[in-house]
């Protein structure tokens, strides 16, 4: 880093009008410089003053801004990116926000039977108590979390094992709270039960999990568990926030 700082004046002169053009026509307090290191901005300030002196003696006008070369950035950002890349900082324009994942195919869920084996019954139960009031995407997202855990070595390798992990122990010390909240599990809404049962069939049949980016945890927006400060948030769908835990995290 020290060597880079010492060589900075030379590097700044070698970058060319891409950086100097920005420094000459754009105030250094502009948001375009917000992510630039402090000593780079200082160097550009010095270069700007030197350039202004040279141009004044020659009677030149201020250099024009370099045209934008990407559709997702303006001309000034293009110039700043090209100029700072000469220092080796790899400054890039903000990426274009990716398109939202496609919605779950509700018609495909409707075509699935609301019945199945033990794994289906476990998933249906979890979706009923955890997500029956959610949108189609919200139900599928909760199912993704359960199936993502099944695929990971630090969780049980079956749907029923994942859902009932920690059940039967202390109050609210299991993985899915309806299993350890002290209340009996009763299906009182038959239409909701059939609906989530069809989504359980859809997800168990191998529907692509493209809603939560590999999430292994979620919570409602009414709470904020401690682990949510450490895990990577991957999605917000309906009333749930989704997170992905590191591979080394194991749950008992």
C-alpha positions, 0 to 999 in steps of 0.5 A: 500500500505504501508503494502504491501511495508513493507512486500515486502522482505518477500513476495519476498523470499516466491515467489520462483524460479519463480521470483528469476529465472527471476531476476537472469538471466534477466537484470532488464532493460529488457522489461519483467519488463516494467510494474512492479512497481518500488519498485517491481523491486527494491526488485527483484534487492536486492533479486537478489544480495542476491541470487547471494551471496548465490549461490556463497558461495555454488558454484551453477549455476544460476537457469534455466528459468521457462518453459513457461506455455502459448502458447502466452508468452515466458518462462521469461514472464511466470516466471515473471507473476507467481512471481509477482502474489505472491505480489497480483499485478495480472500481466498478459501476454498480451492477444492474439489479438482476430480474426477480426470480420467476413466480412459482407456477400455481397452476402446476401446484393445482394439478398435483395431488393433495396426498402422498407418503410420510415425507409429503405428510411432514412437509404438508404439516410444516407448510400448513403451520408455517406458511398457510397464510402466505402467497404461492411464492411464500409457501414455496419459499418455506418449502425450499428452506426445508428441502435445502436443509435436507440436502446439507450434511449438517442437518437430517437427511429427510424431510421429516427429520428436518421438520421434527429436529429438536421436537419433544424437548424444551419449549421453543427449542426446536427448529420449527416453533409449531413443534415445541410451542406447547399447543396441539397441532390441529388442522382447522382449515381444510382448504388451506390444508389441501392447498399446501398439500399440493405445494408439498407435492410440487416441491417434492417432485423437483420444482426448481428452488429459485426463490430463496438462493439456498436459504436455510433459515427464515423468520417473520418480520415480527421478530429478529432472532440473534442468528439473523445478524450473522447469516446472509439474508437472501430474500424477503417474501411475504411476511418472512425474511430468508437467510443462508447459514454457513456450511459449518453451522450445525443445528441440534 
